[in-house]
């Protein structure tokens, strides 16, 4: 094997990368379309926009809390390439259900499809991150994770753009978004058929179908690995932070910028470009060895640039009348450019922060339990993201604070949490071997 061969040119990495890419793409096309349908009133609803948007975010991540531990056991017990193909077939079925929701204008069918999409992603998560250390060499792990995060960011970017563009261009005809999500699911299935067969690390494992007991045992095992558990907390904080911001972007766009759904897609595009750029720079600046060097830089950026975003929003003048389109936004003065720049810087900071933590999670997890460690990570992610949705509902709907206050509070919490986390992790790294492979 050529050691200088680009990872994206290898049979061992490319099919997995493309399957992950199309899965993330479809998640975001569907979620963005649903958020825009809710925000801009394309389907009749009685609840407030803020409540429905946060409910949608909660429904997507709730399966991670319920099913992740069992998903981790299944991923450690069975051959993973076949599991992925089964899950991609399930995605096609779920998107057929989503199509029914779009075509009938039934919001609750769409919400149920979103929950099932989250369930499918829950079972896919432990597989994809447990496979990476199997198909990559130790000195490729940072590069592989950077490519995965960059690819996911591009998938989010294209998904947000595509979802918004199809909704905007369809003029109320939701058949086109239905055909889009079905087509992407089918393409993702065909990509999965090229994934190389993997060894089963723990074929003797007995799967416990009691989801709650298994979740408790999985978290308990992760806590028995102090360094790994701290890394998982760091990952999960990022998902709390990201969910708090990304879920509010459609509302920010309409209420603060007085702009259309295309502008919401533009802001999400800048955020996704930022994450991709941050992931790329993280690998270039941090080196190929798994290390924590770039995490503090990302943590500082996640705090500082959140305040910058809130300040930029405060500079935007109040407007009434017709919503601004894409071309209009670029003619409104520097306050709008500041919002775009702040969102991009938040994305770059996120790339610096998350890529090393994912690589460290894989490098320091025992091979026989790696998928279950990823499952523990997903459970904690879900707890933090559900907390984010509840937190946002309390701040915005119960206390009636505006988005700027929400973003500032989140920035302060981020600074406090990550400082505590880094002070805990660094001494553990000095006392722990680079890998816990068994």
N, C-alpha and C positions, 0 to 999 in steps of 0.2 A: 504493500500500500504506500502511495506517495505521501510522505509526511507534510509536503507543502500543498497538497491538493485542497482547494477551497471546500469547506464543509457542504456548501450548497451544491457542489458538483458530485457528491457521493451518494450512492444508493442507500447507505445506512442512515443518512440524515435527511435528504431531500423529501422523500415521501412523508415522513413524520412531520416535517416543517410545513408542507403543503396541506396536509390534513388538519393540522392545528390552525393554519392560516384561514382555510375555508370555514372551519368551525367558528372561529372568532368573528370572521366576516359576517356569517349568517346571524350569529347572536346579535350583532350590533345593527345590522339592517333591520331585523325584526324589532329589537328594543327601540331603536330610534324612530321607526315608523309608528310604533305604538305610542311613544311619548308625544310625537307630533300630532297624531290623531286625537289624543287626549287634550293637549295644550291648545290646539287651534280648532277644537270643536267639530271634527269631522264625523264623530260618532256621538250621539246624544248621551249625556251623563247628568247626574244630579249632584254628585260630590264636587268639592273644590278641586281645581287643577293641582294645587300643591299636594293635597292629600292623595289624589289618584297617582301622581307621579311617584311619590314616595312609597305608596302601596305597591306599585309595579316593581320598584327597586327591591322592596322587601320580599315579594313573591318569587323573584328570580333567584335570590340568594338563600331563601329558606331551605331548599333541598340540601344545600351544602351542610347546614346544621344537622339535618335529620339523617342523611344517607351517606355522608363522607366516610365514616368509619367502616361501614360495610363495603363501600366502594374500594377502600384501601385493602381490605382483606381479599376481595375478589381479584384485584390487580396483582397481589403478591402470589396468589394461588394458581391462577390460570394463565395460559399463553396470551400475551398482551395484544399481538397484532390481530388475532381473531376477535378478541373483545372489542377492539376499536371498530372493526367492521360491523359488528352487531350494533354498536352505539350509533354509527353513522346511518344504518337502516332506521333505527329509532328516530333519528333527527328528521328523516324524510316523512315519517308518520306524523310527528309533531307539527311539522310545517304544513301538512295537509289539514290538520285540525285548525291551525292558525288561519289558513286560507278560508276555512268555513266561517271563522269569526269575522274576518275582514269582509267577506262577501255578504254576510247576513247583517253586518253592523252590530254584532253582539259583543259588547265590551267584556263581558264575563267569560265568554269562550276564549277571547284573546288573552285574558289574564290567566286562565287555566293553561293555555298553550305556553305562556311565558313561564309558568311554574314547571311544566314538563320540560321545557328547554333548559331551565336551571337544573332539573334532575339529570338530564342527559349530560350536561356539562360537569355535574358533580361526579359522575362515574368515569368521565374521561380524564378529569384532572389528575388523580393519582397515577394513572397510566402514563400520561405524557411526561410528567416530571420524573417518574421513576425510570423511564426508558432512557432518558438522556445520559446518565452515567454509564449505562450499559453499552450504548452505541458510540460514546465519545471517550477519547483518552483523557487522563487527568488534566493535561495541559490544554485541552480543547474545551473544558467545561465552562470557563468564563466566556469564550467565544460563542459556544453553542447557546448559552443562556442569553447572551447579548443579541444573537440572531433571533432567538425565539421571542424575546421581548420586542425587538425592532419589528419583526414580522407581525407580532400581535398588534403593535401600535399601528402599523400600516393597515392591518385588517380592520381595526377599530376606525381608523381614518376613512378608509374606503367604504366601510359599512355605514358610518354616519353620513357620509356624502351621498352614497347610493340610496340609502333609506330616505333621506331628506329630498333628494332629487326626484326619485320615483313618486313620492307623495306629492311634491309640488307640481310635477309635470302631468300627473294623472287627472287633475281637475275633479277630484271626488270619486273617480273610478278606481276602487281598491283591488280590482282584478290584477293590475300590473304589479303591485307590491307582492301579491300572492304568488304570481308566477316567478317573481325574482327570488323569493326565499326558497321555493321548491327547487328551482334550478340550482341554486348554490348548494343545497343539501345533497342533491344528486352528484354534483361535481366532487364534493367532499368525500362521498362514498367511493367513487372511482379512484381518488387519490389514495385512500386507505388500503386499497387492494395491492399496492406496491410496497407496503411496509414489510420489512424483513421479519421472518419468524423469530421470536425471542424465547429464551429459556425461562421456565417458571422458577423463581427463586425459592418458593416455599410450597411445593405441590401437596405436601402432607397437611397443610393448614386446614382446619375445620372452620368454615365460615359461620359466624354467629349472626343470625337474621334478626336478633333483637337489637334494633337500631340504637336504642338509647343506652343499653348496657354496653354495646360495642363502642359507642362514642365515648363513654366514661373510661373504658379500658384503654382506648387509643390515646386519649388525652393523658391518662395516668402514665402510660408508657413514655410518651413524649416528655413529660415532666421528669422522668427518671434520667433523661439526658439533658442536664442543665444548660449547656451551650446551645444545643439544638432548640430547646424550648424558648430561650431568649431570642434566637433567630426567628422562630415562628411568631413570637409576639411582635417583632419588628416588621415582618411581612404583613401581619394582620393590621397593624396601625396604618400602613400605607393604604390598605383597602378601605379602612374607615375614612381616611382623609380623602382618597380619590372618589369614593361614593358620595361623600358630602358635597363635593364640588360638581362632579359630572351630572348628578341627578338634577341639580338646580340650573344647569346651563339653559335649557329651553325657557324656564321662567325668567332667568336673568335677561335673556335676549328680548323677550316680549315686554317685560315690565320695566326694566332699567334702560335698555337700549331702544325700546319701542321699534323692534325690528322683526322681520319675518322668519319663518322656519329655515330658510336658506342661510340666514346669518347665524342661527343656532348651529347649523352644520359647519359653518365656517369656523366658529370658535372651537368646536370639537375637533376640527381639522388641525388647528394650530396646537391644541393640547396633544393630539396624537403625534404630530410631527415632532413636538418637543420631546415626548417620551422616546421616540425612535432615535432622535439625535442624541439625547442623553445616554441611551443604551449603547450607541455606537461609540461615543466619546468615553464612556466608562471603560470599555474594553481597551481603547487606545491609550488613555491616560493612566488607568489602574494596572495595566499589565495582564499577562495571560494566566498568572498564578491566582488561585482563589484567595482573595484578601478582602478586608473591610475598609480599605483606604478611601474609597470614594463615598462611603455612606455618610460620614459627617458633613461633607460638602452638600450632598443632596438634602440632608436634614435641615441645614441652615437655609437653603433655598426654599424649601417647602414652607418655612415660617415667614421669611422676609418677603417673598413674592406674593404670599397671600395678602399681606397688608398692602402691598403695591396694587393688587387687583381691587381691593376694597376702596382704596384711595382713588383709583382710576374710575371706578363706578360712580363715586361721589362727584367727579368732575363732569360727568355726562349731563348735559342740560335736559330738563323735562320737556317732553314732546307730546303732542296730541295729533289726532288725525290718522291718515293712512300709515300703516307700518312700513318701515324702511326696508328696501330690498338690498341686495348685495352691492349694486353700483352706488346706491344712495349712501350707504354706510361709509364708503371711502371718501365721501365729500363732506363729512360732518365735522371735520376738525380733529385735533390731536387727541382729544379725550377718548375717542373710539379706538385710535391706534394704541393708546396706552393699555386699554383693556385687552386687545389682541396680543400685545407684547407680554403682558403679565401672565396670560394664560399659557403662552408658549414657554416662558421661563419656568412656570410651575411644572410643565411636562418634562423639560430638561432635568430639573431637580429630581423628579420622580424616577427618571431613568438612572441617574447616579445612585439613587437610594436603593432601588429594588433589585437590580441585576446582581450585585455582589451578594445580597442576602439569599436570593434563590440558589446561586451557585454554592454558597456556604451550607445551605440546608441539604443539598444533595451530597456534597463532599463529606459532611460530618454525620450522615445517617448510615446506620448499619445496612448492608445490602439486603439482608433477609427481611428487613422491616421498612425498607425505603418507601414503598408505596403507602404503608400505614403512617409513616411520618408525614408524607405529603397529605394524607387524609386528615391527620391532626391539624396540619396547617390550614386545610380547607375549612375544618370545623371552626377553628379560631377566626379565620377570615369571615366566616358567616356570622359568628357572634358579633364581631366588630362592625360588619356591614349592616346587620339588623339594628345594632345599636346606633349606627349612623342615621338610618332611616327614622328611628324613633326620636333620636336627638334633633334631627332636622324638623320633624313634625312639631315637636315641643317648642323649638325656637321660633318657627315660622307661623304655625297655626294656633298654638296654645298661647304663647307669650306675645304673638303678633309683632316680633322684631322683623326687620327687613334682612335681605340677603347679605348686606355689608356687615351687619352685626354677626350673623352666622359665620361668615368667613373669618372675621377677626377672632372670634372665640375659638374656632378650630385651629387657627394659626398659633395662638397661645398654648393650647393643649398640645399641639404638635411639638413645639419647642421643649416643653416640660417633659413629655413622654420620651422623646428621642434622646435627650440628654441623660435621663435615667437609664435608658436602654444601653447606650454606648458605654456608660460607666460600668455597667454590669458585664457586658460582653468582652471588653478588652482584656481584663485579667483572666477570663476563661480561655481566650485564644492563646494566651501565653503559656497556659498550663495544659493545653490539649494538643494531641497529634493532629497533623493536617488531614488525616482520614481515619474513619472508624470502620473501614471495610472489614467484614468478617470472612 
